């Protein structure tokens, strides 16, 4: 049996607490932005109608051309805002 003893200074512990608090704050910010973003999500079929493209085109863009999407257990959803930004950047025909 071996016993390990660690000795940390007060400054070390304060730094660790600061890092943890920073990560918690960042997590909460990203969580709240994700929740508001969920309201913007549309299904793959709705994305086809929104972009006026066929389902195979949407799938190809998602797989090969970086079309932003969200995968929830194999069901794909898209943000209208991100689709518009993607279209502006890539100008797909």
Secondary structure, 3 states (H helix, E strand, C coil): CCCCCCCCCHHHHHHHHHHHHHHHHHHHHHHHHHHHHHCCEEEHHHHHHHHCCCHHHHHHHHHHCCCCCEEECCEEEEEHHHHHHHHHHHCCC
